[in-house]
Amino acid sequence: MGTTLLIVAMLTLGAFYVSRGRAFSLAAGNYSTLHSRPGYHGLYSALWTAIAGFALVLVVNYLFNFYIDRQLLAALPENVKSLTDLEIERIIIDARQIGLGQSVGEAADATAASARESLSVVFANLIAFKGYVLVLSGIIAALLAAFLTYRQIAPSFRSRNRSERVMRVVLMLMAAMAIATTFGIFLSLVGETVKFFQDVPLWKFLFGTHWSPLSGVYEGKVDENTVGAIPLFAGTWMITMIAMAVAVPVGLLSAIYLSEYAGPKLRGSAKPMLEILAGVPTVVYGFFAALTVAPAIRFVGESIGLAVSAQSALAAGLVMGIMIIPFISSLSDDVINAVPQALRDGSYGLGATKAETVIKIVLPAALPGIVSAIILAVSRAVGETMIVVMAAGQGANLTANPLEAVTTVTVQIVALINGDTDAGTAAGPAFSLGFTLFFITMFLNLAALYIVQKYRQKYD
């Protein structure tokens, strides 16, 4: 697949230079005879070459996967077809892994071992054939598109207009894809959530105080008295507020300093270093919280007579706040820099000091953007999982003490889906939590949009 895409990309680049060269030759040095500049002729040919090549490769790959599935089922030995669907699926999965050169565990019996070995040979041959088909289809589609667009090149051909039209359609499709993804996430959550609330009253889920959804899982059902999500919401809210108490003042004040006080050299070096925090993996922050921050908090707490848990909301919140600082700092810095310099000059002309100008002129003008950055950071904190797992624990503890262990919505979703319990039984509570979290983040984003639209100030 990767080789095919690389070949199509090279053909796209070749189509650009060939078509542009033809346009140059037609102009013969007098570009006024061309409706569009040679670069637009090359761009038009390259766009259609890429679209045709990549689109056909993706379609053929998608259809060929169905063909492979049907061929593997047809190639099953007769003595295996009497097994259960789950056992057959396991054999096919192992055969795929063997065909790709990956290691698998021991087979359940000699029949399964023989079946998966024979299927792995079939799968390896199909994969090799698929590679040839993808390369051939990509080359044919790209060359055909390049040839057709090459023939269209003429002095009167409106390649600039057509290129812009193609780009507009491509951008519209990308925007539609983003919106469709949101709807897809919503629809994927609805089914299991509706089935869950057919058995469990909504008010017991939203306002119950006891969370142990797997206590009745071995009977194939979920006890409605053990799915109270209040401890999860409370833990999520507590850790998020601790993180915001760290990230908002540090991030906002650093943004003000970098925008209004720091020199160009200091700003050019300090801002990238600050933004490095956003690129650190969350598991690293989790290790830092569990191995450094949590023991330090416990040592300090015990030295003054406080009972501190080995895992606490305070440790997770502090480290999460450090992780979120770049989100607030970078976005707030951009918003503050967008405030017109004329406002600052007018304030200075009236005798205001630097600090007065920042507090009374710059920050009010940048307030909608700053609030949006904070709400975005809150959404980021609500969805964080790894730091909470490693530093705050997984116990659904309803408490207002930040020195005790708590858990969050996202941690429980991971625990339910990836646990040893049957995924079908645990799906209801997990999907319901995901559905609730989806609406919380959507509400936060709508609130940010409302604030920006209501308080946005436009300047000429």
C-alpha positions in Angstrom: 0.0 0.0 0.0 2.8 2.4 0.9 4.7 1.7 -2.2 1.6 2.2 -4.3 0.9 5.6 -2.8 4.6 6.6 -3.3 4.3 5.7 -7.0 1.1 7.7 -7.4 2.8 10.7 -5.7 5.7 10.5 -8.1 3.4 10.3 -11.1 1.6 13.3 -9.7 4.8 15.3 -9.5 5.7 14.1 -13.0 2.3 15.2 -14.4 2.8 18.7 -12.9 6.2 19.2 -14.6 5.2 17.7 -17.9 2.0 19.7 -18.2 3.7 22.9 -17.1 6.4 22.3 -19.7 3.8 21.9 -22.4 2.3 25.2 -21.4 5.7 26.8 -21.6 6.2 25.5 -25.1 2.8 26.7 -26.2 3.5 30.2 -24.9 6.9 30.3 -26.7 8.0 33.1 -24.4 4.8 35.2 -24.8 2.7 34.3 -21.8 0.0 36.8 -22.7 -1.3 34.2 -25.2 -2.2 31.9 -22.3 -5.3 32.3 -20.3 -3.6 30.8 -17.2 0.0 30.7 -16.2 1.9 27.5 -16.9 2.0 26.7 -13.2 -1.8 26.4 -13.2 -1.8 24.0 -16.1 0.7 21.8 -14.1 -1.4 22.1 -11.0 -4.6 21.1 -12.8 -3.0 18.0 -14.2 -1.4 17.1 -10.9 -4.7 17.5 -9.0 -6.5 15.1 -11.2 -3.6 12.7 -11.4 -3.5 12.5 -7.6 -7.3 12.3 -7.2 -7.7 9.5 -9.8 -4.7 7.5 -8.5 -5.3 7.7 -4.8 -9.1 7.3 -5.1 -8.9 4.1 -7.2 -6.2 2.7 -4.9 -8.4 3.2 -1.8 -11.5 1.8 -3.5 -9.6 -1.3 -4.8 -8.0 -1.8 -1.4 -11.4 -1.7 0.3 -13.0 -4.1 -2.2 -10.0 -6.4 -2.2 -10.3 -6.8 1.6 -13.8 -8.2 1.2 -12.6 -10.5 -1.5 -9.8 -11.8 0.8 -12.4 -12.5 3.6 -14.6 -14.5 1.2 -11.7 -16.5 -0.1 -10.5 -17.4 3.4 -13.9 -18.6 4.3 -14.1 -20.6 1.1 -10.7 -22.1 1.7 -11.6 -23.5 5.2 -11.1 -27.2 5.4 -14.3 -29.3 5.8 -13.3 -30.6 9.2 -13.1 -27.0 10.5 -16.5 -25.8 9.3 -18.3 -27.7 12.0 -16.6 -25.5 14.7 -18.3 -22.5 16.3 -18.1 -19.1 14.7 -15.8 -17.9 17.4 -13.4 -20.7 16.9 -13.4 -20.2 13.1 -12.8 -16.5 13.6 -9.8 -17.3 15.9 -8.3 -19.6 13.3 -8.7 -16.9 10.5 -7.1 -14.2 12.7 -4.1 -16.5 13.5 -3.8 -17.4 9.8 -3.7 -13.7 8.9 -0.9 -13.0 11.5 1.1 -16.0 10.3 0.7 -14.9 6.7 2.1 -11.5 7.7 5.1 -13.1 9.4 3.9 -12.4 12.9 4.1 -14.9 15.8 0.9 -16.4 17.3 0.1 -18.6 20.3 -0.3 -22.3 20.2 -3.4 -23.7 18.5 -6.2 -25.3 20.6 -5.7 -28.7 18.8 -4.1 -30.3 15.8 -7.1 -29.6 13.6 -6.9 -25.8 14.3 -3.2 -25.8 13.8 -3.4 -27.5 10.4 -6.3 -25.2 9.3 -4.5 -22.0 10.2 -1.3 -23.1 8.5 -3.1 -23.8 5.2 -5.1 -20.6 5.4 -1.9 -18.6 6.1 -0.5 -19.8 2.8 -3.7 -18.7 1.0 -3.7 -15.4 2.8 0.0 -14.7 2.0 -0.7 -15.4 -1.7 -3.8 -13.1 -1.7 -1.8 -10.3 0.0 0.9 -10.6 -2.7 -1.6 -10.5 -5.4 -3.4 -7.6 -3.8 -0.1 -5.6 -3.9 0.3 -6.2 -7.6 -3.3 -5.1 -8.2 -3.0 -2.0 -6.2 0.2 -0.9 -8.0 -1.3 -1.6 -11.4 -4.6 0.1 -10.7 -2.8 3.2 -9.2 -0.5 3.5 -12.1 -3.2 3.1 -14.7 -5.6 5.6 -13.1 -2.8 8.2 -12.6 -1.4 7.8 -16.1 -4.9 8.0 -17.6 -5.7 11.2 -15.7 -2.3 12.7 -16.6 -2.8 11.9 -20.3 -6.3 13.3 -20.5 -5.4 16.5 -18.7 -2.2 16.9 -20.8 -4.4 16.8 -23.9 -6.6 19.6 -22.6 -3.7 22.1 -22.4 -4.3 24.9 -24.9 -3.7 28.7 -24.8 -7.5 29.3 -24.2 -7.8 26.5 -21.5 -8.9 28.0 -18.2 -6.8 25.8 -16.0 -6.7 28.4 -13.1 -10.5 28.5 -12.8 -10.8 24.7 -13.0 -7.9 24.2 -10.5 -9.6 26.5 -8.0 -12.9 24.7 -8.5 -11.3 21.3 -7.9 -9.5 22.6 -4.7 -12.8 24.1 -3.5 -14.5 20.7 -3.9 -11.6 18.9 -2.1 -11.7 21.4 0.8 -15.5 21.0 1.0 -15.1 17.2 1.2 -12.5 17.5 3.9 -14.8 19.7 6.0 -17.7 17.3 5.4 -15.5 14.4 6.5 -14.8 16.2 9.8 -18.5 16.8 10.4 -19.3 13.2 9.4 -16.7 11.9 11.9 -18.5 13.8 14.6 -21.9 12.3 13.6 -20.2 8.9 13.3 -18.9 9.1 16.9 -22.4 10.2 18.1 -24.2 7.3 16.3 -21.7 4.8 17.5 -22.5 5.7 21.1 -26.3 5.9 20.7 -27.2 2.2 20.2 -25.5 0.8 23.3 -26.5 3.8 25.4 -30.2 3.4 24.6 -30.1 -0.3 25.4 -28.4 0.5 28.7 -31.0 3.0 29.8 -33.8 0.6 28.9 -32.6 -1.5 31.9 -31.2 1.3 34.1 -33.1 4.5 35.0 -31.4 7.6 33.8 -31.7 9.3 37.2 -30.0 6.4 38.9 -27.1 6.7 36.5 -26.7 10.5 36.8 -27.3 10.9 40.5 -26.4 7.5 42.1 -23.4 7.5 44.4 -22.2 3.9 44.1 -20.2 2.8 41.1 -19.5 -0.9 40.7 -21.1 -1.9 37.3 -19.4 -5.3 37.1 -20.7 -6.6 40.4 -23.6 -8.4 38.7 -21.8 -9.1 35.4 -21.6 -12.9 35.9 -25.4 -13.0 35.9 -25.3 -11.4 32.5 -26.9 -8.1 33.7 -26.0 -4.8 35.4 -27.5 -4.0 38.8 -29.1 -0.5 38.5 -28.0 0.3 42.1 -24.3 -0.1 41.2 -24.0 2.3 38.3 -24.2 5.7 40.0 -21.8 7.9 38.1 -21.6 10.8 40.7 -18.2 9.6 42.0 -16.8 9.6 38.5 -18.2 13.1 37.7 -16.9 14.4 41.1 -13.4 13.0 40.6 -13.3 14.3 37.0 -14.4 17.8 38.2 -12.0 17.8 41.1 -8.9 16.9 39.1 -9.9 19.3 36.3 -10.3 22.2 38.7 -6.9 21.5 40.3 -5.4 21.4 36.8 -7.0 24.7 35.8 -5.8 26.3 39.1 -2.3 25.5 37.9 -2.6 26.0 34.2 -4.7 29.2 33.9 -2.6 31.6 36.0 0.7 30.2 34.8 -0.3 30.0 31.2 -2.1 33.4 31.0 0.7 35.3 32.8 3.4 33.7 30.7 1.4 34.6 27.6 1.1 38.2 28.8 4.9 38.4 29.5 5.9 36.9 26.1 3.5 39.2 24.2 3.9 42.5 26.0 7.2 42.4 27.9 9.7 39.9 26.4 12.1 41.0 23.7 12.2 39.3 20.3 15.2 37.0 21.2 13.7 35.9 24.5 10.3 35.3 23.0 11.8 33.4 20.1 13.5 31.0 22.4 11.1 30.8 25.4 7.9 30.2 23.4 9.2 27.0 21.6 10.6 25.7 24.9 7.2 26.3 26.6 5.4 24.5 23.8 7.6 21.5 24.1 5.5 20.6 27.1 2.6 19.9 24.7 4.6 17.3 22.8 5.6 15.2 25.8 3.6 11.9 25.9 1.0 11.7 28.6 2.5 8.5 29.9 5.7 10.4 30.7 3.6 12.9 32.7 2.0 9.9 34.4 5.4 8.5 35.4 6.4 11.9 36.7 3.2 12.2 38.8 3.3 8.7 40.2 7.1 8.5 40.9 7.9 12.1 41.9 4.9 14.3 42.6 2.7 11.9 44.5 5.5 10.7 46.9 6.5 14.4 47.5 2.9 15.4 48.3 2.6 12.4 50.7 5.9 13.3 52.4 4.9 16.9 52.9 1.5 16.0 54.1 2.6 13.4 56.6 5.3 15.8 57.9 2.5 18.2 59.0 0.2 15.5 60.2 -2.1 15.0 57.2 -3.2 11.6 55.9 -2.3 11.5 52.3 -3.0 8.6 50.0 -0.3 7.1 47.8 -2.5 8.1 44.8 -4.3 11.4 45.1 -6.3 13.8 43.0 -3.9 16.6 44.0 -0.9 14.8 42.4 -2.9 14.1 39.2 -4.3 17.6 39.0 -0.9 19.3 39.5 0.8 17.3 36.8 -2.2 17.7 34.4 -2.1 21.4 35.0 1.6 21.5 33.9 0.7 19.5 30.8 -2.1 22.0 29.9 0.0 25.1 30.3 1.1 25.3 26.6 -2.5 25.1 25.4 -3.5 28.2 27.4 -0.2 30.0 26.9 0.1 29.5 23.2 -3.5 30.3 22.3 -3.6 33.3 24.6 -0.4 34.6 23.2 -1.8 34.5 19.7 -5.0 36.2 20.8 -3.1 39.0 22.6 -0.8 39.6 19.7 -3.9 39.9 17.5 -5.0 43.0 19.4 -4.3 46.0 17.2 -1.2 48.1 18.1 -3.3 51.2 17.6 -5.2 50.5 20.8 -1.9 50.3 22.8 -0.6 53.5 21.2 -3.8 55.3 22.0 -3.6 54.2 25.6 0.1 55.3 25.9 -0.8 58.6 24.3 -3.4 59.2 27.1 -0.7 58.6 29.7 -1.4 55.1 30.7 1.5 52.9 31.9 2.4 49.5 30.4 0.6 47.6 33.1 -2.5 49.8 32.9 -2.6 49.3 29.1 -2.4 45.5 29.5 -5.0 45.3 32.2 -7.6 47.8 30.9 -7.1 47.7 27.2 -5.3 44.5 25.9 -6.9 41.9 28.1 -10.5 43.1 27.7 -10.0 43.2 23.9 -8.5 39.6 24.0 -11.0 38.2 26.5 -13.1 36.1 24.2 -10.1 34.3 22.8 -8.6 33.8 26.2 -11.9 32.3 27.5 -12.0 30.0 24.5 -8.4 28.9 25.2 -9.4 28.1 28.8 -12.5 26.2 27.8 -10.4 24.2 25.3 -8.0 23.4 28.0 -10.8 22.2 30.3 -12.0 19.9 27.5 -8.4 18.5 27.3 -8.3 17.9 31.0 -11.7 16.2 31.1 -10.5 13.7 28.5 -7.2 12.9 30.0 -6.7 9.3 31.1 -3.1 8.1 31.5 -2.1 10.6 34.2 -5.2 9.8 36.3 -4.6 6.0 36.0 -1.0 6.4 37.3 -1.4 9.1 39.8 -5.0 9.2 41.1 -6.1 5.5 41.0 -9.1 3.7 39.6 -11.3 3.5 42.7 -14.7 5.3 42.4 -14.3 7.2 45.7 -16.8 10.0 46.4 -14.9 12.6 48.4 -14.1 16.3 48.5 -10.6 15.7 49.8 -7.9 16.1 47.1 -5.5 14.1 49.1 -7.5 10.9 48.6 -7.6 8.6 45.5 -10.3 9.2 43.0 -11.1 8.2 39.4 -12.5 9.9 36.3 -15.0 9.0 33.6 -12.3 8.2 31.0 -10.4 5.9 33.3 -13.6 3.9 34.0 -14.3 3.6 30.2 -10.9 2.1 29.6 -11.3 -0.2 32.6 -14.6 -1.5 31.4 -13.7 -2.0 27.7 -10.2 -3.5 28.3 -10.9 -5.5 31.4 -11.2 -9.3 31.6 -15.0 -9.1 31.7 -17.2 -9.9 28.7 -17.1 -6.7 26.5 -20.8 -7.1 25.6 -21.9 -6.9 29.2 -19.6 -4.0 30.1 -20.5 -2.1 26.9 -23.6 -0.5 28.4 -21.9 1.4 31.2 -18.9 2.2 29.1 -20.9 3.6 26.2 -23.2 5.5 28.5 -20.2 7.2 30.1 -18.8 8.0 26.7 -22.1 9.4 25.6 -22.2 11.6 28.7 -18.7 12.8 28.1 -19.4 13.5 24.5 -22.2 15.9 25.5 -20.1 17.6 28.2 -17.3 18.4 25.7 -19.8 19.5 23.1 -21.4 21.8 25.7 -18.0 23.3 26.5 -17.3 23.9 22.8 -20.7 25.5 22.3 -20.1 27.7 25.3 -16.7 28.8 23.9 -18.3 29.6 20.5 -21.1 31.6 22.2 -18.6 33.7 24.2 -16.5 34.4 21.2 -19.5 35.5 19.1 -21.0 37.6 21.9 -18.0 39.5 23.1 -15.8 39.5 19.9 -14.6 43.0 19.0 -13.8 43.8 15.4 -11.2 46.4 14.4 -10.5 48.0 11.1 
